[in-house]
Each structure stands twice: as C-alpha cells, then as structure tokens.
Amino acid sequence: DTGRVSGADLLRIPAGLNADRLTTRQSLVQQFDRLRKDLDQSGSMDALDSYQQKAVEMVLGRRAQQALDIRKEPTRVRDRYGKHLWCQQTLLARRLIQAGVSFITLDLSYHTASGTWDTHGDNFNCLKDSLLPEFDRCYSALIEDLHGRGLLDETLILVTSEMGRTPKIG
C-alpha cells in the first residue's frame, strides 16, 4: 500500500511553461523540419510530424490528464482494485484502455515484501503470502472491470514471465 493516489501531476505543465510557449516550440521544430524535407524521400518526416503533434496533444489535452487521474474513480472501484502499487497501476491501465490507448505495458516486477518475483530463498511463502494475493486481486479486478464495461472482448491481456517453477520442491 503506497498510501497515495496519483492525480496525473506528471502531465501538468511546469510553472513558467504555458500552452503558447509549447505551441511556439512546436512551430519552430516544424520550421526546421520543413528545411530538411527535401532530404527526406521516404515520407518519414511527415510521420514524425504526426507523432510530435500527438505528443503535444497528450500534454496539452485534458483526455490524457483525466485518464491518468485515478482519484476520479468511485471509491468502490478503487477498493476493488486495492491500494497496492500494482493494483493502482492496473486500475490506471483500465482507465487508459477506456480512453482509447491501444497498447499498455505494466511491469509488476517489484514488490516491497519480497523484492521481486525471483524468489529463490523462500519461494512458496513469498508467493503465497505476498506476490500471488496482490497479483490475483489486481488481475481479477481488471478482467471483471473490463467485462463489466464491455471492453474485454476487444482487449488482449497477456501475462508473461521469463520462467516458472515446478509445483514440487526439488
């Protein structure tokens, strides 16, 4: 439990930087790109312009900021996912899916109780007492939530690992 809830502060525009300055910077980059366009025969500069535009829209637009603000979720939904960092990341992933993000990666490799999934020293107790209960909570909450919102049929969820353990010791 991190004891905190993210408010999408990451995408807030820093003090001294406003939308006009960002637009001016983007315009300057576009001017430089126009000077080099004659060197680009493949059209990749046009694609770059498109990605830059999307990046500016992400920073300036409210859609991404709203999707990243999990405080907007009802308490019962946040409670279903849980307060652990993994659970909050998973809730954030669902909000991003709902906002139209097409590819999301969650890295659930760090856990405060055991460090990582690499549990050579106390494998079964680490899995039973800390890793699997938190994973089960966030994973099942995500599946149920996506299903309830009609998003599960169009969402591919993969859980991958580099290896596994046999169910028997030795």
matplotlib code that plots the C-alpha trace (Angstrom):
import matplotlib.pyplot as plt

x = [0.0, 1.6, -0.8, -1.1, -3.3, -2.0, -3.5, -1.9, 0.6, 3.1, 1.3, 0.8, 2.6, 5.5, 5.5, 6.7, 5.7, 2.3, 0.4, 1.6, 5.3, 4.7, 3.0, 5.9, 8.4, 6.4, 6.2, 10.0, 10.5, 8.2, 10.1, 13.4, 11.7, 10.5, 14.1, 15.1, 12.1, 13.9, 16.4, 13.6, 12.4, 10.6, 8.0, 9.3, 9.4, 5.6, 5.2, 7.4, 5.3, 2.2, 3.9, 5.0, 1.5, 0.1, 2.7, 1.7, -2.0, -1.2, 0.5, -2.0, -5.2, -7.4, -8.1, -4.8, -4.8, -8.3, -7.4, -4.3, -6.2, -7.4, -8.9, -11.9, -12.8, -15.5, -14.3, -15.9, -13.9, -10.6, -11.3, -12.0, -8.5, -6.8, -4.2, -1.0, 1.1, 0.4, -3.3, -3.2, -1.1, -3.7, -6.6, -4.7, -4.3, -8.0, -8.6, -6.1, -7.8, -11.2, -9.6, -8.6, -4.9, -4.1, -1.0, -0.1, 2.7, 2.7, 5.8, 4.9, 8.4, 9.0, 7.2, 8.0, 7.6, 9.9, 11.7, 10.9, 9.3, 12.8, 12.0, 14.9, 15.2, 11.6, 9.7, 6.4, 5.9, 6.7, 4.3, 1.6, 1.9, 2.6, 3.1, 0.1, -2.6, -1.8, -1.5, -4.7, -6.5, -5.4, -5.7, -9.1, -10.3, -9.1, -10.8, -14.1, -13.9, -13.2, -16.0, -18.5, -17.6, -17.9, -14.2, -13.0, -13.9, -11.7, -8.8, -5.9, -4.3, -1.0, 0.8, 4.4, 7.4, 10.8, 10.3, 8.3, 8.8, 7.6, 4.9, 7.1, 10.3, 13.4]
y = [0.0, 3.2, 5.4, 7.7, 8.1, 9.6, 12.7, 12.8, 15.5, 14.1, 15.8, 19.1, 21.9, 23.2, 26.7, 29.2, 27.0, 27.6, 26.5, 29.4, 28.6, 24.9, 25.9, 28.2, 25.4, 23.1, 25.7, 26.2, 22.4, 22.3, 25.1, 23.2, 20.1, 22.0, 23.0, 19.3, 17.9, 17.9, 15.4, 13.0, 11.0, 8.3, 10.4, 9.7, 13.4, 13.6, 10.6, 12.4, 15.5, 13.3, 11.8, 15.2, 16.5, 13.6, 14.3, 17.9, 17.0, 14.5, 17.1, 19.9, 17.9, 17.0, 13.5, 12.0, 14.0, 12.8, 9.2, 9.3, 10.8, 7.7, 9.9, 10.3, 6.6, 5.8, 4.6, 1.1, 0.7, 1.8, -0.5, -3.5, -3.0, -2.3, 0.2, -1.7, -0.1, -3.0, -2.6, 1.2, 0.6, -2.0, 0.5, 3.1, 0.6, 0.1, 3.9, 4.2, 1.4, 3.1, 6.3, 4.6, 3.7, 0.7, -0.7, -0.7, -2.5, -3.0, -4.0, -5.8, -6.9, -5.0, -5.9, -4.4, -7.7, -9.9, -7.5, -9.3, -12.5, -14.0, -15.9, -18.4, -18.1, -18.6, -19.4, -20.8, -18.4, -15.3, -16.4, -17.5, -14.6, -11.6, -11.9, -14.1, -12.5, -9.0, -10.2, -12.2, -9.1, -6.7, -9.2, -10.4, -6.8, -5.8, -8.8, -8.1, -4.4, -4.7, -7.3, -5.0, -2.1, -4.1, -3.8, -7.3, -8.7, -6.1, -6.2, -8.7, -9.3, -11.1, -12.1, -13.2, -14.3, -15.5, -18.8, -20.8, -23.1, -26.7, -27.3, -29.7, -28.8, -30.5]
z = [0.0, -1.1, 0.9, -2.1, -5.1, -8.3, -9.6, -13.0, -11.8, -14.3, -17.2, -15.6, -17.4, -15.3, -13.9, -16.5, -19.4, -21.0, -24.0, -26.1, -25.4, -26.3, -29.5, -30.4, -29.7, -31.9, -34.7, -34.5, -34.8, -37.8, -39.5, -39.1, -40.4, -43.5, -44.2, -44.2, -46.0, -49.4, -47.9, -47.0, -49.9, -47.8, -46.1, -42.6, -41.8, -42.3, -39.8, -37.3, -37.5, -36.8, -33.7, -32.5, -32.8, -30.8, -28.1, -27.8, -27.7, -25.0, -22.8, -23.5, -23.9, -21.0, -22.2, -21.0, -17.8, -17.0, -17.8, -15.5, -12.5, -10.7, -8.0, -10.4, -9.9, -7.4, -4.1, -4.6, -7.8, -6.2, -3.3, -5.6, -7.2, -3.9, -2.7, -3.5, -6.2, -8.6, -8.1, -8.8, -11.9, -13.1, -12.5, -14.4, -17.3, -17.4, -17.4, -20.3, -22.2, -21.7, -23.0, -26.2, -25.6, -27.8, -26.1, -22.4, -20.5, -16.8, -15.0, -11.8, -11.1, -7.8, -4.6, -1.2, 0.7, -1.4, -3.7, -7.0, -8.4, -8.2, -5.0, -4.7, -0.9, 0.3, -2.9, -1.6, 1.3, -0.8, -3.5, -1.0, 1.4, -0.8, -4.5, -5.6, -3.5, -4.8, -8.4, -8.1, -6.8, -9.5, -12.4, -11.4, -10.9, -14.3, -16.0, -14.2, -14.8, -18.5, -18.8, -16.9, -19.2, -22.4, -23.2, -22.5, -26.0, -27.7, -25.2, -25.3, -21.9, -21.7, -18.5, -19.3, -17.3, -18.1, -16.4, -13.9, -11.0, -10.7, -8.1, -6.2, -4.4, -5.9]

ax = plt.figure().add_subplot(projection="3d")
ax.plot(x, y, z, "-o")
ax.set_aspect("equal")
plt.show()
